[in-house]
Amino acid sequence: MIKLFSAALLTVAAAAAMQVAPAAPAHAQSPICAKAVDLINAAVDISGGNLDDATARSLSDRLSGLAVLAGGEEQAAIVGYANALVDDNITDLDPATDELNRVCGAAS
């Protein structure tokens, strides 16, 4: 199984969130979300955008471990992404990426 997705999606959402309201008080995304995004982007960069089964499983394990430290929506979004990585029935990670971007990209 090879998962395909756009590496730019995670970074674009965070950048877009900052451009929409630059005059508002700055709220950094949580350290847990930041780490999750960093792990995903690193895996995408290393794999060239095509996650093979071993890379997807390794990333899923790391994200699942990280999610234990999160709570609420952040935990659910990270776990959802981690599960999507290893679910053979899911071939498009865009919905999981969109949810992670929604929760982690624009911190409140």
BAMARNU-513664 format. One record per atom (N, C-alpha, C): x, z, y. Coordinates in steps of 0.1 Angstrom, whole numbers, plus 5000, padded with zeros to 4 digits. Each point is the difference from the previous one (the first is absolute). Layout:
<kebas>
XZY
...
</kebas>
This chain:
<kebas>
500850004988
499250005012
500950005012
499749915009
500750005013
499050015011
500250105009
499150025011
500649935013
499149935006
500449925012
499350065012
500750025011
499450045013
501049985011
499450015012
500849985012
500750125004
501350005001
500850115005
499750045014
499649905008
499750025014
498850085003
499150014990
498750065003
500250155004
500850074993
500250145003
500650025014
501049935003
500650025013
499249945012
499249894997
499249945011
498950105004
499450074991
498950095004
500550115008
501250054997
500550115008
500449955014
500649885001
500449955013
498749975008
499049944994
498849975007
499350125005
500050114992
499450125005
500750055012
501249995001
500850045012
499749925012
499849864998
499749915011
498650025006
499150044992
498650005004
499850115011
500750114999
499850115009
501350075004
500949925007
501350065003
499950115010
498950015008
499950105010
499550134995
499450004988
499550124993
501250094996
499750134998
501050094995
500649954987
501350004998
500649954988
499750104989
499649964988
499850084988
500849934989
501150064996
500849944989
499250014987
500149894992
499450014987
500750124992
499350054991
500550124993
501349964992
500850094998
501349984993
499749944985
498950054994
499749954987
499649865000
499149965010
499749865001
501249915004
500850055008
501249935004
500949974988
500250104991
500849994988
499349904991
498750014998
499349914991
500349855005
499849985013
500249865005
501449964998
501050095002
501449974998
500349964986
499450084990
500249974986
499549864997
498849975004
499349874997
500849895006
500450015013
500749895007
501449984993
500750114996
501249994993
499949924987
498950034992
499849934988
499749865002
499249975010
499749865003
501349925004
500850075009
501249935004
500949974988
500250104992
500949994988
499549894991
498750004998
499449904990
499749875005
500149985013
499749875006
498549975001
499250114999
498649985002
499249994987
500749994989
499449994986
500550134992
499050094999
500450124992
499849984985
501150004993
499849994985
499550134995
499750004987
499350124994
500950135002
501349994997
500850125001
500150055015
500149915009
500150045014
498650065005
498949944996
498750055003
499850144994
500450024988
499850134993
500950115007
501249965003
500950105007
499550035014
499549915007
499550025013
498750094999
499249974990
498750074998
500450154997
501050024992
500450144997
500550075012
500849945008
500550065012
498950035010
499049915002
498950025009
499150114995
499850014987
499150104994
500750145002
501250014999
500750135002
500050035015
500149915009
499950025014
498650045004
499049944994
498650035003
499750154998
500650064991
499850144997
500250095013
500949955008
500350075013
499049975011
499249904998
499049965010
498750074998
499149985009
498650054998
499049905005
498850024996
498849935005
500249854998
499749935011
500049855000
501349954997
501150065005
501349954998
500350004985
499750124993
500350014986
499249894992
498749985004
499249914993
500549855002
500449975012
500549865002
501349984993
500950105000
501349984993
499849994985
499150094994
499749994986
499349874997
499149965008
499349874998
501049894999
501049995009
501049905000
500950014987
500450124997
500850024988
499349964988
498750034999
499249964988
499849845000
499849945011
499849865001
501349934995
501150055002
501349944996
500149984985
499450104993
500250004985
498749964993
498949975007
498849964994
500049854997
500049964987
500149864996
498849925004
498950065004
498849935004
500149975015
501050055007
500149975014
501249915002
499749885006
501149905003
500249995015
499150055008
500249995014
500050145006
501250035006
500250145006
499450015014
499549895005
499550015014
499050115003
499050024992
499150115003
500750145000
500950024991
500750135000
500950015012
500649895003
500949995012
499250035013
498849935001
499250025011
499650155002
499650064989
499650155000
501250085005
501249984994
501150075004
500349985015
499949885005
500249975014
499050075008
498750004996
499050075007
500350155002
500450064989
500250155000
501350035006
501149934997
501350035005
500549935012
499549885002
500549925011
499750055014
498850055002
499650055013
499650154999
501050085001
499850144999
499250055011
499250104997
499150065011
500450145003
</kebas>
